[in-house]
């Protein structure tokens, strides 16, 4: 009884997936865990990760075997028959392209994963900068110039040459007071950040 090729491949993928699922690190550190994170497999369910790795391994093995077999056949083929020789060269080129694509696939996943991490880190830094700026605004102050008054609320002026108040020379004082406009803007900014970034919601509520 001959076992169909598709059934053999299905058995290989099934057994390979079980082995890979058993070998995949569940948690912790180490080289294997680092590679799982680099490939982004840590966000996938374990069965899907195992099947994906197994299918990639089977395809890589088949393409590599086919490439080696074609190279051996090409070396033994009579180069006088140019038609068959060109056909073999085209088959070798196709196998090389297949192997190259399979090798490039995990490298692309790694680059994509690194890009996502860098983007996430930049977003977190941007949110942190926004929070720091908003917190600074909560303590904003401004300097105001006011016409001084005495204890009775009467406006004061400098004395002129005749020792009488010169109404052209008011006595001005500078005071530092809370900048309510900027502080309210800081409150609204923190509220918006908390709504847009739930990960910072607790920290912002603690600040407020």
DRENVEX-493087 format. One record per residue (C-alpha): residue number from 1; residue in three letters; chain; x, y, z. Coordinates in nm, 3 decimals. Layout:
% DRENVEX-493087
n	res	chain	c1	c2	c3
NUM	Ala	A	X	Y	Z
...
//
This chain:
% DRENVEX-493087
n	res	chain	c1	c2	c3
1	Unk	A	0.000	0.000	0.000
2	Unk	A	0.148	0.332	-0.113
3	Unk	A	0.095	0.633	0.114
4	Unk	A	-0.002	0.946	-0.082
5	Unk	A	0.253	1.226	-0.082
6	Unk	A	0.009	1.477	0.066
7	Unk	A	-0.062	1.242	0.355
8	Unk	A	0.309	1.198	0.422
9	Unk	A	0.359	1.574	0.424
10	Unk	A	0.061	1.615	0.657
11	Unk	A	0.207	1.359	0.897
12	Unk	A	0.547	1.527	0.887
13	Unk	A	0.393	1.868	0.957
14	Unk	A	0.182	1.726	1.240
15	Unk	A	0.468	1.544	1.411
16	Unk	A	0.705	1.833	1.352
17	Unk	A	0.456	2.079	1.498
18	Unk	A	0.423	1.868	1.811
19	Unk	A	0.800	1.856	1.854
20	Unk	A	0.840	2.229	1.787
21	Unk	A	0.559	2.313	2.030
22	Unk	A	0.738	2.111	2.296
23	Unk	A	1.071	2.280	2.223
24	Unk	A	0.941	2.637	2.208
25	Unk	A	1.028	2.823	2.530
26	Unk	A	0.723	2.908	2.733
27	Unk	A	0.872	3.195	2.931
28	Unk	A	1.195	3.327	3.075
29	Unk	A	1.515	3.423	2.902
30	Unk	A	1.776	3.261	2.688
31	Unk	A	1.875	3.251	2.319
32	Unk	A	1.567	3.051	2.217
33	Unk	A	1.331	3.292	2.390
34	Unk	A	1.509	3.589	2.231
35	Unk	A	1.462	3.441	1.883
36	Unk	A	1.094	3.376	1.953
37	Unk	A	1.055	3.742	2.049
38	Unk	A	1.253	3.864	1.748
39	Unk	A	1.029	3.665	1.511
40	Unk	A	0.715	3.789	1.686
41	Unk	A	0.602	3.437	1.774
42	Unk	A	0.549	3.528	2.138
43	Unk	A	0.226	3.707	2.041
44	Unk	A	0.083	3.400	1.865
45	Unk	A	-0.078	3.095	2.027
46	Unk	A	0.170	2.810	2.073
47	Unk	A	-0.001	2.572	1.822
48	Unk	A	0.000	2.836	1.547
49	Unk	A	0.365	2.921	1.615
50	Unk	A	0.462	2.554	1.606
51	Unk	A	0.276	2.488	1.280
52	Unk	A	0.425	2.799	1.117
53	Unk	A	0.781	2.704	1.213
54	Unk	A	0.727	2.346	1.098
55	Unk	A	0.582	2.445	0.760
56	Unk	A	0.873	2.681	0.705
57	Unk	A	1.120	2.406	0.796
58	Unk	A	0.955	2.151	0.565
59	Unk	A	0.948	2.394	0.274
60	Unk	A	1.309	2.493	0.331
61	Unk	A	1.417	2.128	0.344
62	Unk	A	1.223	2.044	0.026
63	Unk	A	1.361	2.340	-0.168
64	Unk	A	1.714	2.274	-0.045
65	Unk	A	1.688	1.906	-0.136
66	Unk	A	1.549	1.995	-0.477
67	Unk	A	1.830	2.245	-0.536
68	Unk	A	2.101	1.993	-0.446
69	Unk	A	1.937	1.725	-0.661
70	Unk	A	1.912	1.962	-0.959
71	Unk	A	2.275	2.067	-0.924
72	Unk	A	2.388	1.704	-0.920
73	Unk	A	2.165	1.627	-1.219
74	Unk	A	2.290	1.935	-1.401
75	Unk	A	2.653	1.833	-1.349
76	Unk	A	2.582	1.484	-1.486
77	Unk	A	2.369	1.605	-1.779
78	Unk	A	2.509	1.619	-2.131
79	Unk	A	2.566	1.986	-2.208
80	Unk	A	2.542	1.913	-2.577
81	Unk	A	2.163	1.910	-2.547
82	Unk	A	2.117	2.283	-2.495
83	Unk	A	1.740	2.262	-2.460
84	Unk	A	1.753	2.025	-2.164
85	Unk	A	2.047	2.216	-2.021
86	Unk	A	1.857	2.547	-2.031
87	Unk	A	1.554	2.380	-1.873
88	Unk	A	1.770	2.251	-1.589
89	Unk	A	1.925	2.595	-1.542
90	Unk	A	1.580	2.751	-1.517
91	Unk	A	1.480	2.489	-1.259
92	Unk	A	1.797	2.561	-1.057
93	Unk	A	1.723	2.936	-1.072
94	Unk	A	1.368	2.872	-0.948
95	Unk	A	1.496	2.661	-0.660
96	Unk	A	1.756	2.926	-0.568
97	Unk	A	1.482	3.189	-0.568
98	Unk	A	1.268	2.966	-0.346
99	Unk	A	1.548	2.906	-0.097
100	Unk	A	1.636	3.276	-0.096
101	Unk	A	1.273	3.368	-0.029
102	Unk	A	1.249	3.122	0.259
103	Unk	A	1.570	3.255	0.410
104	Unk	A	1.456	3.616	0.365
105	Unk	A	1.115	3.552	0.526
106	Unk	A	1.233	3.519	0.890
107	Unk	A	1.481	3.803	0.836
108	Unk	A	1.192	4.021	0.720
109	Unk	A	0.993	3.924	1.028
110	Unk	A	1.288	4.020	1.249
111	Unk	A	1.326	4.360	1.080
112	Unk	A	0.952	4.421	1.104
113	Unk	A	0.953	4.330	1.472
114	Unk	A	1.247	4.561	1.540
115	Unk	A	1.072	4.841	1.354
116	Unk	A	0.760	4.793	1.565
117	Unk	A	0.966	4.804	1.884
118	Unk	A	1.144	5.121	1.776
119	Unk	A	0.815	5.283	1.681
120	Unk	A	0.663	5.184	2.014
121	Unk	A	0.964	5.321	2.202
122	Unk	A	0.941	5.653	2.015
123	Unk	A	0.569	5.675	2.090
124	Unk	A	0.631	5.610	2.459
125	Unk	A	0.904	5.875	2.468
126	Unk	A	0.670	6.122	2.297
127	Unk	A	0.392	6.053	2.549
128	Unk	A	0.639	6.091	2.836
129	Unk	A	0.755	6.426	2.699
130	Unk	A	0.392	6.540	2.669
131	Unk	A	0.324	6.438	3.029
132	Unk	A	0.634	6.620	3.154
133	Unk	A	0.533	6.934	2.967
134	Unk	A	0.177	6.916	3.100
135	Unk	A	0.301	6.865	3.457
136	Unk	A	0.528	7.168	3.421
137	Unk	A	0.225	7.370	3.309
138	Unk	A	0.041	7.273	3.628
139	Unk	A	0.287	7.487	3.824
140	Unk	A	0.304	7.772	3.573
141	Unk	A	0.331	8.122	3.713
142	Unk	A	0.341	8.468	3.563
143	Unk	A	0.463	8.811	3.670
144	Unk	A	0.204	9.089	3.677
145	Unk	A	0.251	9.463	3.726
146	Unk	A	0.000	9.627	3.955
147	Unk	A	-0.066	9.976	4.080
148	Unk	A	0.014	9.968	4.454
149	Unk	A	-0.257	10.055	4.703
150	Unk	A	-0.238	10.144	5.068
151	Unk	A	-0.417	9.965	5.348
152	Unk	A	-0.731	10.162	5.273
153	Unk	A	-0.731	10.065	4.904
154	Unk	A	-0.621	10.405	4.779
155	Unk	A	-0.388	10.409	4.478
156	Unk	A	-0.039	10.533	4.557
157	Unk	A	0.174	10.773	4.353
158	Unk	A	0.525	10.905	4.382
159	Unk	A	0.567	11.244	4.541
160	Unk	A	0.651	11.533	4.316
161	Unk	A	0.880	11.828	4.385
162	Unk	A	0.607	11.993	4.582
163	Unk	A	0.580	11.687	4.807
164	Unk	A	0.237	11.611	4.670
165	Unk	A	0.139	11.290	4.485
166	Unk	A	0.233	11.308	4.118
167	Unk	A	-0.055	11.135	3.940
168	Unk	A	0.168	11.084	3.636
169	Unk	A	0.399	10.857	3.835
170	Unk	A	0.203	10.567	3.981
171	Unk	A	0.386	10.329	4.212
172	Unk	A	0.403	9.993	4.028
173	Unk	A	0.484	9.661	4.192
174	Unk	A	0.557	9.325	4.033
175	Unk	A	0.400	9.011	4.175
176	Unk	A	0.426	8.646	4.083
177	Unk	A	0.084	8.482	4.058
178	Unk	A	-0.041	8.146	3.927
179	Unk	A	-0.091	8.139	3.552
180	Unk	A	-0.443	7.997	3.552
181	Unk	A	-0.472	7.980	3.173
182	Unk	A	-0.159	7.767	3.135
183	Unk	A	-0.251	7.549	3.435
184	Unk	A	-0.596	7.477	3.296
185	Unk	A	-0.434	7.391	2.962
186	Unk	A	-0.204	7.148	3.145
187	Unk	A	-0.508	6.980	3.306
188	Unk	A	-0.679	6.940	2.970
189	Unk	A	-0.356	6.805	2.820
190	Unk	A	-0.322	6.541	3.092
191	Unk	A	-0.686	6.444	3.050
192	Unk	A	-0.638	6.396	2.678
193	Unk	A	-0.320	6.193	2.726
194	Unk	A	-0.497	5.970	2.979
195	Unk	A	-0.783	5.904	2.736
196	Unk	A	-0.556	5.838	2.438
197	Unk	A	-0.301	5.625	2.629
198	Unk	A	-0.469	5.391	2.874
199	Unk	A	-0.131	5.260	2.987
200	Unk	A	-0.057	5.598	3.148
201	Unk	A	-0.407	5.648	3.291
202	Unk	A	-0.322	5.539	3.646
203	Unk	A	-0.003	5.745	3.662
204	Unk	A	-0.181	6.056	3.537
205	Unk	A	-0.464	6.012	3.788
206	Unk	A	-0.204	5.986	4.062
207	Unk	A	-0.044	6.312	3.944
208	Unk	A	-0.380	6.487	3.948
//
